[in-house]
Amino acid sequence: VHAGEVVGLAGLVGAGRTEVVRSIAGVDPIDSGEVLVASKKLRAGDISDAIKHGVGHIPEDRKAQGLVLGSSVAENLGLATMSSTSKLGLVDRKGQLERASEVAEKLRIRMADIKQPIRDLSGGNQQKAVFGRWVLAGSKVLLLDEPTRGVDVGAKVEIYNIINEVTAKGGAVLMVSSELPEVLGMADRILVMSGGRIAGELPAEGTTQDDVMALAVSQIEDSITAEAAARIDAQKEEK
């Protein structure tokens, strides 16, 4: 994924898209391969190292994996920078609050107060808060897993604007989305996964939903064909 670029990661449910994103973010261990950010190799399975090198991860399930629902908006915004901004091992609460307020205003997070429990916010504003965490951390690489799932149209537009601002400043975005119009509309390039592998790469311009779906089912069709051929061979041997 190049600076200033959005790469879409498309495929059917179960194709392995979420697993790839989680592995890059250091959430899940990997059996082989490596992750490089600006030519620097990240330690596999190390979330803190990924954050240190500017990687931000917005997971598929914001309530279960992206937010601490019992904590305030400010605390959720500051989770990724709590350690880096601490002084003598103590959390810079005043600084965290000020920085969180600035980001919340910039992203137009609608709330009663920055200290309000984040569980009280709408789905769209909760998602913007997850984005805000990585904006606050100055992340240069954003890994987005279904970034607009469960939010209204207005919040979608605002999230698209955030993504565009990231790339305009030289950031890189890898976006998983099951909504093909979203992938085609936001991405510069599209990687299509099928059966746990990259089945192909497509330019967003001129590509149709049918083109994406053809690649998305390619490995499945090959698997079915191979299985059918093996079954026929087995029947011949029995005869």
C-alpha positions as CSV (number, residue, x, y, z in Angstrom):
1,V,0.0,0.0,0.0
2,H,1.7,3.2,-1.1
3,A,1.6,6.6,0.5
4,G,-1.6,8.5,-0.4
5,E,-3.4,5.4,-1.6
6,V,-6.4,3.4,-0.6
7,V,-6.2,-0.3,-1.3
8,G,-9.5,-2.2,-1.0
9,L,-9.5,-5.8,0.2
10,A,-12.5,-7.5,-1.2
11,G,-13.9,-11.1,-1.0
12,L,-16.6,-13.3,0.3
13,V,-17.2,-13.8,4.1
14,G,-14.6,-16.3,5.2
15,A,-12.1,-15.5,2.5
16,G,-9.5,-14.4,5.1
17,R,-9.7,-10.6,4.8
18,T,-10.1,-9.9,8.6
19,E,-7.3,-12.4,9.4
20,V,-4.9,-10.6,7.1
21,V,-5.7,-7.2,8.6
22,R,-5.4,-8.5,12.2
23,S,-2.1,-10.2,11.4
24,I,-0.6,-7.0,10.0
25,A,-1.8,-5.0,13.1
26,G,0.0,-7.5,15.3
27,V,-3.2,-8.8,16.9
28,D,-2.8,-12.4,15.6
29,P,0.4,-14.5,15.2
30,I,1.6,-15.4,11.7
31,D,3.2,-18.6,10.5
32,S,5.3,-16.9,7.7
33,G,5.9,-13.7,5.9
34,E,6.7,-10.2,7.2
35,V,5.2,-6.7,7.6
36,L,7.2,-3.7,6.5
37,V,6.3,-0.1,7.1
38,A,8.6,2.5,5.4
39,S,11.1,-0.4,4.9
40,K,11.2,-1.2,8.6
41,K,10.3,-4.7,9.6
42,L,7.7,-5.0,12.4
43,R,7.9,-7.6,15.1
44,A,5.2,-10.2,14.3
45,G,2.3,-10.4,16.8
46,D,3.4,-7.2,18.6
47,I,0.6,-4.6,18.7
48,S,2.7,-2.0,20.5
49,D,5.5,-2.2,17.8
50,A,2.9,-1.7,15.1
51,I,1.5,1.4,16.9
52,K,5.0,2.7,17.3
53,H,5.6,2.5,13.6
54,G,2.4,4.3,12.8
55,V,-0.1,1.5,12.2
56,G,-3.7,2.0,13.3
57,H,-6.3,-0.8,13.3
58,I,-10.0,-0.2,13.2
59,P,-11.6,-3.6,13.8
60,E,-14.7,-5.1,12.4
61,D,-16.6,-5.1,15.7
62,R,-16.1,-1.7,17.3
63,K,-18.1,-2.5,20.5
64,A,-16.3,-5.7,21.3
65,Q,-12.9,-4.9,20.0
66,G,-12.5,-1.2,19.3
67,L,-13.9,0.5,22.3
68,V,-14.0,0.3,26.1
69,L,-17.7,1.0,26.5
70,G,-17.6,1.8,30.2
71,S,-15.0,4.5,29.7
72,S,-15.4,8.1,28.5
73,V,-15.0,9.5,25.0
74,A,-11.7,11.1,26.1
75,E,-10.3,7.9,27.5
76,N,-11.2,5.9,24.4
77,L,-9.6,8.6,22.1
78,G,-6.4,8.5,24.2
79,L,-5.9,4.7,24.4
80,A,-3.2,4.6,21.7
81,T,-1.2,7.5,23.1
82,M,-1.5,6.9,26.8
83,S,2.0,5.4,27.0
84,S,3.8,7.6,24.6
85,T,2.6,10.8,26.3
86,S,3.1,9.7,29.9
87,K,5.5,11.6,32.1
88,L,7.7,9.7,34.6
89,G,5.4,6.8,34.2
90,L,2.3,8.8,35.0
91,V,-0.6,9.4,32.5
92,D,-0.8,13.0,31.3
93,R,-4.5,13.3,32.1
94,K,-4.7,17.0,31.4
95,G,-2.9,16.8,28.1
96,Q,-4.9,13.7,27.1
97,L,-8.1,15.5,27.8
98,E,-7.0,18.6,25.8
99,R,-5.8,16.6,22.8
100,A,-9.0,14.4,22.8
101,S,-11.2,17.5,22.9
102,E,-9.3,18.9,19.8
103,V,-9.7,15.7,17.9
104,A,-13.4,15.2,18.8
105,E,-14.1,18.8,17.6
106,K,-12.1,18.2,14.4
107,L,-14.0,15.0,13.6
108,R,-17.3,16.5,14.7
109,I,-18.1,13.7,17.2
110,R,-21.5,14.5,18.5
111,M,-21.7,14.2,22.3
112,A,-22.9,15.9,25.4
113,D,-19.4,16.1,26.9
114,I,-15.9,14.7,26.3
115,K,-16.2,12.9,29.6
116,Q,-19.5,11.2,28.6
117,P,-19.4,7.4,28.5
118,I,-18.8,6.3,24.9
119,R,-21.6,3.7,25.1
120,D,-24.1,6.6,25.1
121,L,-23.0,7.8,21.6
122,S,-24.6,6.7,18.3
123,G,-22.9,4.0,16.3
124,G,-21.6,6.6,13.8
125,N,-20.1,8.7,16.5
126,Q,-18.6,5.7,18.2
127,Q,-16.9,4.8,15.0
128,K,-15.6,8.3,14.5
129,A,-14.1,8.0,18.0
130,V,-12.2,4.9,17.0
131,F,-10.9,6.8,13.9
132,G,-10.0,9.7,16.2
133,R,-7.8,7.5,18.4
134,W,-5.5,6.9,15.4
135,V,-5.7,10.5,14.2
136,L,-4.6,11.5,17.7
137,A,-1.7,8.9,17.5
138,G,-0.6,10.3,14.1
139,S,-1.0,7.0,12.4
140,K,0.4,6.8,8.8
141,V,-1.1,3.4,8.0
142,L,-4.7,2.7,8.7
143,L,-6.1,-0.8,8.6
144,L,-9.9,-0.6,8.2
145,D,-12.2,-3.6,8.7
146,E,-15.7,-2.8,7.6
147,P,-15.3,0.9,8.6
148,T,-18.9,2.0,7.9
149,R,-20.8,-1.1,9.1
150,G,-23.8,-0.1,11.2
151,V,-23.6,3.7,10.7
152,D,-26.1,6.0,9.0
153,V,-25.5,7.7,5.6
154,G,-24.4,11.0,7.2
155,A,-21.7,9.3,9.3
156,K,-20.5,7.3,6.3
157,V,-19.8,10.5,4.4
158,E,-17.9,11.9,7.3
159,I,-15.9,8.7,7.6
160,Y,-15.1,8.8,3.9
161,N,-13.9,12.4,4.4
162,I,-11.6,11.3,7.3
163,I,-10.1,8.6,5.0
164,N,-9.5,11.1,2.2
165,E,-7.8,13.5,4.7
166,V,-5.5,10.7,5.8
167,T,-4.4,9.9,2.2
168,A,-4.2,13.6,1.3
169,K,-1.5,13.9,4.0
170,G,0.5,11.0,2.6
171,G,-1.1,8.2,4.8
172,A,-1.8,4.8,3.4
173,V,-5.1,2.9,3.9
174,L,-6.0,-0.8,3.6
175,M,-9.7,-1.2,3.7
176,V,-11.8,-4.3,4.0
177,S,-15.4,-3.9,3.0
178,S,-18.2,-6.2,2.0
179,E,-20.0,-3.3,0.3
180,L,-18.6,-3.5,-3.3
181,P,-19.9,0.0,-4.2
182,E,-17.9,1.4,-1.3
183,V,-14.7,-0.5,-2.4
184,L,-15.1,0.6,-6.0
185,G,-15.8,4.2,-4.9
186,M,-13.0,4.6,-2.3
187,A,-10.1,2.4,-3.5
188,D,-7.3,3.1,-6.0
189,R,-6.6,-0.6,-6.3
190,I,-8.5,-3.7,-5.3
191,L,-7.1,-6.9,-4.0
192,V,-9.6,-9.8,-4.1
193,M,-9.3,-12.7,-1.7
194,S,-10.7,-16.2,-2.3
195,G,-10.2,-19.2,-0.2
196,G,-7.5,-17.6,2.0
197,R,-5.4,-16.4,-0.9
198,I,-5.1,-13.3,-3.1
199,A,-7.0,-14.3,-6.3
200,G,-6.1,-11.1,-8.2
201,E,-5.6,-7.4,-8.3
202,L,-7.9,-4.9,-10.1
203,P,-7.7,-1.2,-10.8
204,A,-10.7,0.5,-9.3
205,E,-11.3,2.6,-12.4
206,G,-13.3,0.6,-15.0
207,T,-13.8,-2.4,-12.7
208,T,-17.3,-3.6,-12.1
209,Q,-18.9,-5.5,-9.2
210,D,-19.1,-8.6,-11.5
211,D,-15.3,-8.4,-12.1
212,V,-14.7,-8.5,-8.3
213,M,-17.2,-11.3,-7.7
214,A,-15.6,-13.4,-10.5
215,L,-12.3,-13.4,-8.6
216,A,-14.0,-13.8,-5.2
217,V,-15.4,-17.1,-6.2
218,S,-12.5,-18.3,-8.4
219,Q,-10.7,-20.4,-5.7
220,I,-14.0,-21.8,-4.5
221,E,-14.9,-22.9,-8.0
222,D,-11.5,-24.4,-8.5
223,S,-11.8,-26.3,-5.2
224,I,-15.3,-27.6,-6.2
225,T,-14.0,-28.7,-9.6
226,A,-11.0,-30.5,-8.1
227,E,-13.2,-32.2,-5.6
228,A,-15.6,-33.3,-8.3
229,A,-12.7,-34.6,-10.4
230,A,-11.3,-36.6,-7.5
231,R,-14.7,-38.1,-6.8
232,I,-15.1,-39.2,-10.5
233,D,-11.6,-40.8,-10.4
234,A,-12.4,-42.6,-7.2
235,Q,-15.6,-44.0,-8.8
236,K,-13.7,-45.2,-11.8
237,E,-11.2,-47.0,-9.6
238,E,-14.0,-48.7,-7.7
239,K,-15.5,-50.0,-11.0
